[in-house]
Amino acid sequence: MIQKYRPLLALLGWLCSVGVAKAQTATADGTGQEQFKDSTELNRLVDLGLRKEKNWRNTAATFTLSGKELEKMFSGNLLNTLQGRIPGLTVNTGSGEPGYDNPNLFMRGRTTWNSGAAQQLILLDGFQVDLSALSAFSPYEIESITLLKDAAATAMYGLQGASGVINVATKKGRVSSKNELTINARYGIQTPVNLPEVMNAYDYTRLYNQALANDGLPQKYPNPDLYKASNDPFHPNVNWYDELLKKNSTIQNYNLSFRGGNRTARYFVLMDYMNYDGLYKNATAINKDFGTNAKYSKINLRANVELDLTKSLYVAANVSGIIEDRNTPSGFTASQVFDNLMRIPAAAFPVKNPNGTWGNSSVYNFNPIQLLQQNGIYSAHTRTIQTNFKLREKLDLITPGLAAIGGVSFNNQYTGTRQTLYSVMSYELLKDNNDQPILDGTGNPTYRTIGTNTPQTTNESGNGHWNRNTFQAGLDYNRSFGKNTLSGVVLGRRVNYTRIGQTYAVRVQGIAGNFTYDYDKRYILDFSSSYMGSADFAPGNKYGFFPALSAGWILSNESFLKNNEVINFLKLRASYGSAGSINDAYRFLYQERAGGASGWITGTSNTGRGGMAIGAFANPDATWELKKTLNIGVEATLWNKLSATIDVFSETRSGIYEIPYANVAAYTGFNLPYLNTGKVDNKGFEAALTYNNQANEFKYFVTGTATFARNKIIEKSETAQPSDRLYERGFAIGQVKGLVFDGFYQVSDFEANGNLKQGITTSSYTQVRPGDLKFKDLDGNGVINEYDRAPWGYNNVPEVTLGFNLGFNYKGFDFSAFVQGVMNRTISMLGAAYNYTHPFVNNNNISAFSNNAWTPETAATATSPRLSTLANLNNNVGADFWFRNGNFFKLRSIELGYTIPQTGVLKKVGAIRVFANGTNLFVSNMIDGLEPENLSMGYPVTKVVDFGFNVKF
């Protein structure tokens, strides 16, 4: 492996050596470097990606999170450490599977129903990268993450800014009298937050018989008591979750970094290793080559160097490489194995038969333990290289404050896969009608063979590859004239993106500019804009202009508030402008294209001929989605202890792609084109408050954040409906709608012949029976159908996200805890947890959800429909019976640390800190006994308890 990556290591080493050499020998004064500026909070530079602005002078809606905060959660995916920590950014948890645990991100909620157009622009030190590259970053290489939210912050990104911009700034070198060496290490134990509760074999068999009786069918299990035993292979009682999963697994992280420099050269170098073990049990018990645990490991390498080559020329180079390796069992995905863990009853078959062969069933044909241990390994190897170079040349000879700036980045990611497959036979134990084994002539059980023994095969391929290059160049200006300060930047920029499976590169280019004027540090006026185009659109429609105007008023510098003992800082700001969003899932819509078709039949022998068919009609006016944003904000610092930032916003996104609804007869042979006709409004607010104080040696802080965003569809092409409540228009994107539950059908609702009594509402879905779901007839026609649906609650993306962070430092001890809450969220058990809520149908298992199913005896207290082995559309339709309040609060992180006093031999060490940390340790509001974020479906979300230390030399 080392030989394979020697060129990358050599490049990193060269950059480090250059940085160290310059740091040791240079004597010239540094120029233009942010680390030499005033370090107070008001003069802190806000990194807007293409430009930087002092905090007091910034009129855009932004929020910056320190990289230190990311270290407080222990996760294999950097994106998961952002949950609840940035006002305006919603992070929806994905799978818990190591290496495949990518969450979904939303900026200020949802403003489009096209997922590709909702993706944020991700910047690394000001240059665009893919989200997949950011997820693998180490928190220890990140200085800060800044979310750019309003048009004043995003207009310069034109066609790429409408869904927000996330700018990640990596750590840089700094002026120091000595080089700094830092070692970090942590080791954690993971356990599932929650697993679904399924019934044991006895309850399964007894309730299955009850379901058959409800269906008027003969019983299948003559004696369910036989399944109470735990060691009867003929009547198994298998807890599949216990058989497949360990109680815990490990996650560990170790890194080494060097940092230092002087006014001429500064450097930061990092080497980081993480290993993330999965929860599968005894995966390699038979052969390490044919079974594997889920595993994820990565190595992060980074070298950042800044050089002042002359008094006027500044150069920076950032190079990083990420090596990721993922292993999973071959032949099935995590979603498949956990679907089967839920579906396969404890009574279905034993893990191994009495004769030692693998157990199985022709009904399920899936023994998860067999497939884990003897089916092979699927390995994915991802290699990412990200480089960028910047320069700045002062042009004071032309005019003071003027500088030429430029930069180029090369970012590349490749994923290769290797799959080793091998299968062995399994056997189904045959039983008679009395649920007893069928014996052969010698008295031994008989079996049915399932599958075959196949030899080992190995396949290798490359299934993921992207390459993104950026070039930008322009001028920067910053100069004061008495009480007047004028600054600005004009930047030409071109981004070229290609990925595997793509015929034409995605290319955007244009000019971006910003001009900021302030008078006497009281009145600020800012104009940002870009003129940007994309090759995806027709000539005449390729380019657009995206302006934004913002203003700020620093009231605390006015005479009537200056030197006020309560109000230390107070700024009002407002902005209005636009940004666009392109979607590479909808490209070249102005062209009409032909595609493969079923062809035609010719000749007397009816020979089939392949053919082509015209695709959807072209839309020569196709363009991008456009978002216009009004943002009003206030920033304040009171008593030098309390700081607050509040933003109120109103957004309108127009031009959302949709196909106009119309019934087009198939014989016409055409499809309607995509049009830019959708429109969504979005309104809300964000707030962040922090209180810092000190009592002698006891320092403490409390921080609270809140985000609220509510959208409404204004325009969307839909078929005519008899009621406004049935349209998507007028409601939020993804608004949950369904029938209104009205109890269960009771025995008294039916005639003796099984027909509903006159006046009782009927169902259009199926012939109902006692114990089925009953719904309200909202349109009053006596029949339940789709026209009786009504909105209920919200959708899966919360409207409200809350964060609460507190901590203290006292005599070497430090403590912090962070709680995240989400509100105004609705989930559907029908979609997210179908197998959990629908027992026996399609040979499904039965879970704790059906502990209190309807029977004539439980009719008044039942909490789930009658048990049945037959499909029942009435009990399978979207209804508020299946909807749940998805609100929850989670203790995302808690940490206690102690810094050892620097006495004796420790005086030579900068600091030694030991700590204990917890991630996702507590959750409130379990939903029907399930973990609230992914309802305990699929690979489980985990909680972590870890221990570690930090050492600085």
TIBATOR-542364 format. One record per residue (C-alpha): x, y, z. Coordinates in steps of 0.001 Angstrom, whole numbers, plus 500000, padded with zeros to 6 digits. Layout:
XYZ/...
***
This chain:
500000500000500000/502834502408500922/504457501894497517/501168502591495751/500773506012497389/504424507001497451/503909509935494999/501256511465497248/503370510998500359/506361512494498586/504371515577497587/503112516036501133/506636515657502451/508025518226500014/505429520796500999/506169520190504677/509901520549504149/509442523792502225/507236525190504977/509600524192507782/512673525522505943/511044528873505281/509797529075508855/513340528586510130/515184530962507800/512846533728506618/512983537159508186/510804539302505918/507595540772507302/504388538905506490/501807540659504362/498105540194503978/497817537329506451/494697537015508540/496573535632511549/498251539028512073/494948540866512312/493144541867515477/491964538638517050/488957540046518902/485560538638517971/484437541780516144/487558541770513998/487422538036513383/487367537336509670/484239535672508379/485260533298505594/482737533689502771/484659531415500414/485467533817497598/486163536647500003/486702537371503678/485119540100505737/485566541346509281/482754540233511548/481623543758512427/481538544703508738/479729541607507480/476131542288506362/475359538729505221/473529536008507162/476217533509508129/477109531216511000/480594529923511789/481209526770513801/484633526150515270/486348522907514303/486818522248518037/483069521659518329/483237518859515762/485656516902517956/483021516532520668/481079513907518733/482750510623517829/481486509557514433/482883507913511335/481228510598509203/482080514269509657/478625515377508493/476986513668511461/478944515918513826/477021518926512440/473644517792513774/471912520711515469/475065522812515771/474545525305512922/471332527372512908/469768527040509475/471293523659508656/469169520534509138/471037517220509195/468802514140508845/470512510984510076/471071508238507513/472070504636508082/474334503618510948/476368501294508713/480118502031508883/481209503944505799/477675504272504443/476179506544507094/475696509672504987/472960512012506252/470787514372504206/471386518117504515/468843520922504148/469511524644504360/466593526597505833/464294523627505290/463070522677501835/462373525054498968/462300522620496032/460972519119495421/463890518254493088/466592516789495306/469466517612492949/468628521319493066/468475521239496879/472129520275497333/474357522795499031/477502524075497356/480413522607499326/483634524621499426/486979523523500811/489178526546501462/487080528411498892/487084525739496147/484206523432495295/484327519745496274/481776516948496441/479833516210499603/481259512675499604/484755514110500020/483737516274502969/482145513357504836/485545511644505133/487349514624506650/488875514492510094/487567517076512584/491172517660513626/492074519211510250/489215521729510248/489545525258511560/485924526253510986/482773525577508994/480726528549507814/477175528323506501/476287531052503983/472534531554504047/471170534697502424/471647536287499014/474290538723500303/476445535671501043/475520533462498061/474922535811495107/478590535589494133/478052531855493499/475289532540490976/473945529300489530/475262527301492493/474165529353495492/470382528987495872/470491526079498335/473174527589500528/476934527319500695/478996525389503243/482565526658503369/485112524534505213/488355526194506226/491190523848507101/493817524595509719/496765526704508679/500167527337510157/500715530180512576/503522532296513902/505128530558516836/508422530655518675/508603526869518368/507077524159516245/503992522595517804/503484518823517846/500028517510518812/498965513905519393/495291512934519729/493989509472520507/490548508117521357/489000504681521642/485271504097521802/482691501388522359/479560501493520193/476189499968520963/472898500213519064/470639503013520251/467676500701519827/466687497493518031/463115496591517087/461344494111519341/459987491062517548/458015488260519142/459417484902520197/458499481634518499/455694480752520918/453909484103520509/454456483994516770/452890480534516332/449972481156518674/449127484515517074/449590483100513579/446927480533514413/444707483383515599/445252485214512306/444316482082510346/441156481773512405/440301485407511612/440721484523507926/438541481392508218/441520479145507478/442747476031509304/445485476435511892/449096475764510967/450654475050514358/448801472318516305/450794472894519481/452427476334519923/453681475233523354/456362473217521567/458029476501520625/458574477596524214/461749475487524381/465031477156523518/466917474058522366/464454472175520148/465845472243516569/462548470869515224/460617473733516831/463176476563516803/463024479742518813/465712481901517193/466384485501518123/467872486517514791/469093489874516076/471046488182518875/472449485593516494/473701488142513970/474701491151516072/477220491749518811/476284493789521843/478955496321520961/481777497163518568/484699499562518518/485641502843516913/489087504388517266/490921507439516015/494567508504516239/496304511481514688/499522513419514696/499888517037513572/502658519601513238/502052523323513221/504261526368513251/505969529112511280/506928532744511295/505895535869509412/507297534514506179/506306530853506185/503726528860508078/502694525232507869/500191522689509181/500621518954508628/498235516201509739/498245512411509634/495002510837510887/493820507224511128/490299506029511978/488901502507512230/485173501859512572/484061498275513265/480607496963512573/478199495001514764/478111491685512917/478961488722515154/481409485906514402/481678487056510807/484984485279510170/484301482255512378/484667479825509453/487027481577507073/488227485165507000/488179485078503190/484486484259502912/482895486317505641/483445489770507045/482177492226509567/481081495629508308/484231497740508553/485337501210507605/488856502589507912/490414505747506577/493689507614506536/493735511402506195/496908513173505097/497137516952504871/499821519557504295/498990523277504239/501787525759503538/501688529557503305/504650531513502017/505432535217501698/507918534860498859/508458538617498677/507070541626500469/504266541722497940/503752538099496845/501865535624499003/501416531962497977/499467529167499673/499275525468498845/496826523016500431/497157519331499633/495159516496501152/494745512824500453/492117510493501899/492327506716501739/489060504949502572/488422501205502755/484997499696503304/484260496008503818/480805494476503940/479481490937503583/479059489990499935/475844489042498196/473484491252500162/473245494825501392/472727495989504948/469151496981504126/468460493463502830/469883491727505878/467987493932508328/464768493599506346/465164489850506708/466022490064510397/462680491777510802/460748489452508490/462030485986509461/460075484600512441/461838482991515372/459955479779514486/460901479721510791/464029477504510929/467104476963513088/470451478584512373/471803475054511932/469924471812511524/470338468790513849/472827467302511374/475000470434511471/473977471828508077/472785475363507588/469073475790508225/466818477541505767/463295477752504439/461968477821500895/459617480589502027/462394482984503110/465484481523501379/467710483713503508/469783482487506421/471567485674507555/474150483826509645/475088481527506764/475370484422504338/477457486422506783/479963483654507418/480110481876504059/479223484088501189/482211486353500550/483485489891500946/482558493086499157/485296495715499413/485175499306498244/488350501385498089/487989505149497748/490934507430497044/490504511199497169/493078513848496347/492238517505496873/494693520250496064/494412523982495727/496888526790495221/496346530492495830/498411533584495224/498117537255496018/500329539938494503/500122543451495928/499771546144493279/500511549127495474/502630550569492666/499394551080490736/497324552194493713/497544551364497419/495189548563498524/494976546906495123/496075543284494659/495886540604491998/494515537308493255/494236533889491707/493756530267492489/493421526816491003/492197523532492468/492290519919491343/489983517548493181/489629513906492265/487952510854493771/488019507256492599/486210504243494049/487114500722493048/485395497561494213/486450493977494682/483883491271495320/484673487710496347/481672485386496172/481269481855497420/478100479977498362/477209476734500119/474001474786500258/471456475076503038/468649472702503948/465023472986504900/463808470544507564/460629468921506241/457573468645508501/454193466950508311/450762468452508967/451243467914512702/454321470152512709/456606467186513312/459734466264511323/459274463804508476/461648460897509104/463301458631506551/463528454835506758/466368455043509290/464528457431511585/466481460545510569/464904463863509612/464520464605505913/465539467817504203/464984469866501060/468155471278499510/468256475025498920/470943476581496729/474142475032495454/477804474955496309/479576477378494005/483323477968493691/484931481221494636/484719483983492058/486311487407492218/485200490512490373/486894493886490296/485558497137488903/485599500888489305/482125502176490039/482756505707491168/484931508463489789/484641512221489729/487009515013488858/486471518695489565/488841521472488508/488452525154489321/490313528173488015/489754531698489273/491569535001488913/490792538635489603/491482541779491590/491021542652495241/490883546160496684/490794547451500251/491560551043501222/490488553612503783/490095557359503198/489636558999506557/486373557670507921/485554555987504619/486585552438503763/486035550838500367/486748547220499578/485883544979496697/486736541916494699/486175540996491051/486800537371490198/486550535370487011/485757531736487792/485367528486485874/484447525072487297/484626521849485284/483096518647486699/483076515146485243/482007511862486743/481683508261485649/478706507651483363/478628511247482207/478912512054478498/479437515807478804/481146517646481627/479118519944483851/480665523353483349/479850526702484927/481745529921484457/481334533617484959/482372536746486795/481615537432490446/482032540688492291/481542542331495643/481856545943496740/481554547058500351/481594550604501672/481478551706505293/481493555143506847/482960555655510292/482312552013511221/478626552917511479/477003552628508060/477761549744505714/476592549232502161/477352546017500284/476660544930496718/477393541385495563/476643539837492210/477653537315489621/477121536881485919/477313533132485471/476438530614482793/476162526906482209/476604524792479090/473398522893479984/471113525553478499/470293526809475034/472157529725473442/470591532926474702/469661531276478006/473084530137479176/473916533131481370/472126534915484161/472735537872486433/472386537344490202/472574540561492271/472236541148496011/472173544388497970/472694544539501721/473198547212504332/474258547388507954/473924549948510712/476134549664513801/474054551473516366/476566550877519146/478935553306517402/476344556067517383/476777558813519952/473580557889521770/474865554346522461/478623554730522413/480329553639525633/477037552214526852/477657549894529808/474909547451528767/475060547424524979/478619546738523892/477769546011520269/474555546324518257/474218545903514496/471149545859512274/471476544462508777/469215543660505849/469718542050502462/467760541227499343/468914539412496248/468928536245494206/470887533097493478/470311530156491163/470468526392491273/471250524003488428/470517520297488578/472614517861486576/469722515379486629/467969517720484162/470424518686481444/470086519828477831/466304520073478069/466356522412475086/467318519467472869/464889516843471658/466505513442471669/465790509972470457/466203506872472569/465849503127472315/462333501814471716/460600498463471442/460903498545467629/458601496785465211/457772493416463655/458589492739459983/458331489953457440/456298486784457336/458381485330460157/457444488238462466/461070489206463027/461621491827465722/463621494907464757/465103497356467205/464319500997466813/464506504509468117/461790506796469383/461596510530469911/461882511436473580/460126514186475476/459459517424473632/462273519957473879/461936523085475986/464131525757474390/463343528123477287/464535525731479999/466584527482482637/467646527204486266/465729527427489511/465887530942490959/465627531879494632/465046535423495839/465692536086499517/464879538917501897/466829538670505164/466753540973508190/469164540391511041/470351541813514327/473598541112516180/474227542236519735/476638541870522641/475375542849526104/477332543299529336/480329541767527527/478782538422528419/475689537811526317/475879537681522516/472915537177520223/472298536830516502/468758536725515107/467746536461511455/464283536578509881/463955535554506248/461476535230503419/462394533268500283/460696532524496988/462050529818494704/460671529791491182/461423527882488002/461231524469489672/461244521692487087/458029519732486573/456138518003483787/452769519691483245/449917517415484191/447851516370481175/446409513130479891/448349512356476726/447062509384474778/449709506686474283/449052506487470539/450330510046470074/453854508794470756/455136511841472598/455852512995476126/455462516479477516/458659518417478341/459956519618481677/458978523221482342/460207525777484880/456751526334486363/456998525281490026/457119527878492783/457646527633496553/457653530245499317/459681529722502478/459695531812505649/461333531475509034/463906532659511524/467179531627513178/468554532623516542/471766531966518428/472455533187521975/475590532627524032/476251533609527635/479831533535528974/480776534355532536/483410533727535170/483364533473538954/486964533391540148/488458530265538552/485082528927537469/484378529798533825/481140528713532234/479025529192529141/475491528468527949/474475528529524283/471074528120522707/470168527987519023/466835527752517235/465841527374513599/462352527579512112/461550527266508397/458120526685506869/457583526359503127/454442526487501009/453923525340497417/452557528277495428/452542526793491932/452566523141490912/450942521388487990/448356518925489311/445251517107488177/441928518658489157/440730517686492634/437290518031494251/438721519695497374/441557522115498125/442886519773500840/443794517214498175/446195519471496275/449897519699497016/449601523355496129/448969525393499246/450813522966501517/454421522282502425/456650520085500255/456097516496501354/453105517390503517/451799514142505000/448216513383503949/446015510411504565/442633509101505576/441302510076508986/441159507160511440/437748506673513050/438323503603515180/437963499966514150/435041498307512461/433147496465515186/431050493298515092/427966495462515564/428683497190512214/427897494021510259/424853491940509373/424828488241510165/425881487516506563/429058489595506970/427846492621504993/428021496113506455/424797497459507847/423032500177505950/424432503615506749/427868502329507760/430632503788505574/432129501261503162/435672501015501872/436597501205498199/439829499297498889/438493495910499928/435606494208501690/436201495052505326/435670492869508379/435484493493512134/438844494727513381/439798496543510195/440615500254510185/437628502543509852/437939506024508358/435933509219508289/433930509956505170/435054513539504616/433225514075501333/430016512473502632/429399510047499764/429295506947501969/432449505426500447/436043505737501649/438481506516498832/441401508789497953/439119511845498035/438735511446501795/442412512203502456/443349515192504617/446612516843505714/448044515736509056/451040517123510882/454129517994508853/456724515928506954/459946514081507703/462154517191507540/461603519097510814/460486522705510687/462145523434514024/465659522495515147/466893523413518621/470353523242520153/471402523669523768/475058523660524746/476613524259528159/479983523799529766/482536524975532275/486253525045533094/487524524811536658/491042524099537932/492022521940534992/488629520273534616/486427520988531625/482906519828530883/480501520266527972/477142518827526963/475109519377523820/471435518513523345/469641518690519999/465897518768519571/463667518687516512/460002519658516358/457231519908513775/458215516590512212/455940513776511084/456901510260510100/454807507480508567/455105504017510066/453517502699506892/456449503743504748/459390503732507141/458508500655509209/456155498597507061/457416495159508104/457299496177511743/453632497169511548/452167494537509188/452379491064510703/451983487771508810/451029489244505419/453435487990502743/454951485662505367/456025488567507541/457039488272511178/455131489888514056/456540492616516293/455689494366519533/453571496793517503/450838494120517367/450893493236521070/447357494521521443/445706493629518146/441939493852517744/439837490894518841/436179490860519937/437498490768523519/439915493723523089/437616495755520819/437458498699523235/441200498903523946/442911497541520799/445808499546519377/446340497711516066/444087496035513469/442962492413513583/445596489841512719/445406488374509251/447574486361506900/445878487877503851/446707491155502127/444280493885503132/444437497088501119/442139498886503539/444674498424506330/447530499303504013/446506502732502798/448018506001503993/446095507187507038/446735509160510198/446589505857512102/450096505231510760/451421508768511265/453485509686514309/454793512814515946/458475512690515013/459717515209517583/462676514135519703/465537515367521863/468967513741521847/472030514148524000/474358514425521041/477548514820523048/478805515015526600/482447515283527622/484483515562530799/488180516348530540/491113517069532805/494327518874531894/497235517604533958/499220520404535709/502528521178534049/504864520425536899/508135518537537106/509048516757533884/505717517833532392/506953521412532143/508550520468528846/505162519391527504/502679521994526329/499628520256527783/498290516771528511/494540516371528610/492575513186529227/488856512912528632/485768510714528588/483131511367525970/479672510156525011/477832510477521691/474067509951521288/473813508538524808/470213509543525495/467109510036523378/463624511079524391/460332510302522688/460909506817521287/458294506200518596/456387502961519260/459508501639520951/461700502577517987/464650504955517632/463062508196516354/465476509152513559/465361506027511371/462768504028513349/465348501319514116/465027500099510540/468139499022508642/471598499067510167/471131500566513641/472200504037514663/474760503680517450/475750505467520612/479396505726521624/481295505925524895/484940506759524329/488092507719526163/491105509589524885/493922512025525427/495529515059523779/499212515855524130/500957518993522900/504717519426522720/
***
